[in-house]
Every structure is written in structure tokens, then in C-alpha cells.
């Protein structure tokens, strides 16, 4: 029995950029949910100031993930699979 030349290998056919798009969506959704809960807990803010606080918290969480966690922690040599 021989092998078929038309074997489907998902890793080679799935576009790699979609994983970045899925990660972006998840990070954005989680940061917006966390920001909503934090902003709702501060009762004495005006609606205009709540918008600035909301977007500021979203931005801080977003930057913390992409620069802090993903940029430095997930790029450590110990996490690489190179033998």
C-alpha cells in the first residue's frame, strides 16, 4: 500500500494569521469585560469620564498582554522547544 499524494494536513492548510486574529478578539473581549466591571464599580464618575476610564483600562490590559506577557514572558528560552 502506497501513500496518497493528496493527504490533507491541517497545519499546512490552515492560514497562520487566523490564530493572531482569534487571539486579538479574545484579548479585546476579555479586556472590555474586565474594564466594564471596574468602571461600573466606580459610581461617582460622570458618563464622559466613565468613557475615558473604560477605554484607558482596555488599553492598559491590551498593552499589558501584547507587550508585557506575550512580548517578554512567552518569549523566554525555557518555553522554546529547541533541543
Buried (B, 14 or more C-beta within 10 A) or exposed (E): EEEEEEEEEEEEEEEEEEEEEEEEEEBBEBBBEEBEEEBEEEEEBEEEEBEEBBEEBBEEBBEBBEEEEEEEEEEEEEEEEEE
